Amino acid sequence: LIKPGRTILASTIAKVYTQEIKDNIAKLKQTSHPNGPLLVGFLANQDPAAEMYARWTGKTAESLGVRFELRQFDDKDQLEENILTANEDTGVDGIMIYFPVFGNAQDQYLQQIVSIEKDVEGLNHLYYQNMYHNIRYLDDENKLKSILPCTPLAVVKILEYLKLYNSLLPEGNHLYGKKCVVVNRSEIVGRPLAALLANDGATVYSVDINNIQKFTRGSGLKFAKHHVEDLGDFSESLLKKLSLDADIIITGVPSETYKFPTEYVKEGAACINFSSHKNFNDDVKEKASLYVPMTGKVTIAMLIRNMLRLIENRNAK
Ligand code: NAD
């Protein structure tokens, strides 16, 4: 049976960025970083998905010429002090933490103590604030680019690869006319992702367990940044109605058993899953035009790209 659409793997999409990253690292090796830059990952949970992601990060980083060091702790309370030490260490270029650590608000505190100049995941409040306000640079001369949170950024790069961004449209409006559903509204991925897509001109329906919200720049894209409107409590019927009208469906539900109903997918829609569990059933391939079952490898490419940008910004200062 010939399927009408295509499944595209994250590894294929990540390759687009591999050469650019390698070239930049080769340049760094001839100047400020003879041994290549150093990325440090902090792991203090027993989550096998986090550990696997850490191993992939290491493998990918090293294949690109980046040194990767995983610092693992059984005692979560040791993280803070060790992160502060890495902040001060001029030999460390990038820092990331594998979340959840405590699984509560203390994780946000840990996130914010990572030096803003080493925050490869782009989770610092200033980066978020810039993103939510559609501010793309850190300085008045527009020389230092702001950093974007790497998983939402990876999804944007995937949508570009899938040609859902239309570069014929004016800069900043490349998603004008597209309707997207994002099932996840975490502070790490879902909410920033909905904002990014809406800032680029899309109409985004952001879905979580409790309710459904609409993110847009208003009619005629009249606002410079997205606005949010509550559409009411979560309901299957509303999700179904919005999804059947959506060009793009993105899932990130952290559950093994959750499956986005294939009958809610419009024929020819693009489906992307960033959860570590497959949120779509295999029969989605018979409905979707483009299907990206996982995104982790693109996220890792974005981590390393963010690190190079941080080094560039530091060197420019
Ligand atoms: P989280 O637990 O913080 O957030 C989950 C979100 O999904 C919440 O908004 C919740 O309301 C929503 N949700 C849960 N069940 C739902 C349902 N049945 N219907 C509608 N909404 C529902 O998780 P997170 O940190 O955002 O991570 C989510 C997943 O993404 C995890 O599997 C994680 O491993 C993965 N992740 C992947 C990458 C990557 O690069 N691919 C990066 C970060 C996280």
Residues whose N, C-alpha, C, O or C-beta is under 5 A from the ligand:
A	BS01	NAD	T151 V183 N184 R185 S186 I188 V189 V207 D208 I209 G252 V253 P254 F274 S275 S276 H277 T295 G296 T299
